[in-house]
């Protein structure tokens, strides 16, 4: 099962549970306070997901490691390209 299907199935299960509690679709006689708490739940989950995403991105940016070997290799390739262009007559 791919990650997309895992996420979609999770969202589908939560959505069905939310609809059953919010709209009392199965005549479960859910108490009114539970329905009042369940009604804004998708908004709370969306805000929570956004906070989690921002925290994850911030952490990944803060712990981004430098690739010194790759930087040296790239500088070497740039020098080789400049020399090749000079040999072909391009003025840099």
PyMOL commands that set and color helices and strands:
alter all, ss='L'
color gray80, all
select helices_A, chain A and resi 3-23+32-39+41-62+68-87
alter helices_A, ss='H'
color red, helices_A
deselect
rebuild
show_as cartoon
